[in-house]
Amino acid sequence: MARLGKQLEQGADFPRMTWTLLDGSRFTLPDDLGERWSVVILLRGHW
């Protein structure tokens, strides 16, 4: 079973994460978001 990671504190930097998209390109957070404020919602389901 996966372990829970450490909860982010207010004002903490977002951890670096990279995903491979359906077209084969890669998307890296937070680098690919640019300079603007952003909201990231990660949904994790168990079906």
N, C-alpha and C positions, 0 to 999 in steps of 0.2 A: 504494500500500500504506500502511496506517495506521502511524503511528509509536507506539512505546511511550512512555507517560508516565513521569514521574519516580516512582521507587519511594517509598512512604511509609516514613518512619523510625519506629522505636518511639516512641510517645507523641505522634506528630504528629496534628493535627486531620484528620478525614476530609474530603475535598473535597466541596463542594456539588454534588449531582447531582439532576436532576428527571426523572421518567418520567411518561408518560401511561399510565394503566392501561386495561384493557379496557372498563371502564364509563365512561370519559371523564374520571374524576377524576385529579388529579395527586398524585404522591407525591414528596416532596423529602427527600433524606438530607443532613445528619443531623437536620434540623428535625423531621420527623414521627416520630422514634423516641422522643421524650420524654427523661426523665432517667435511665433505667435503662441498664445495660450491655447492649450488643447485639453480635451477630456478624453480619457482612455477608459473604456469599459471592457473588461475581460469577463466573459461568461464561461463557466466551467460546468458542464452537465455530466450526469451519470445516468445513462439509459440502459 
